Amino acid sequence: MDASQLLLEYLKEQYAQARQHETRQAAATTFLTAAGGAVLGVAVKDGHLLREQ
């Protein structure tokens, strides 16, 4: 394998790893957003966030 082929393979691997990290990060963000929404929804439903008048 010549140097340009090695560099190409290296860059492909780096790109693949970056995409995997991006996917995990997006999944974690989605999960945390959904969990936060669920907690907020339960708090509002149970009246914990309603201002007493």
Secondary structure, DSSP 8 states (H G I E B T S, - for coil): --HHHHHHHHHHHHHHHHHHHHHHHHHHHHHHHHHHHHHHHHHHHTTTT----
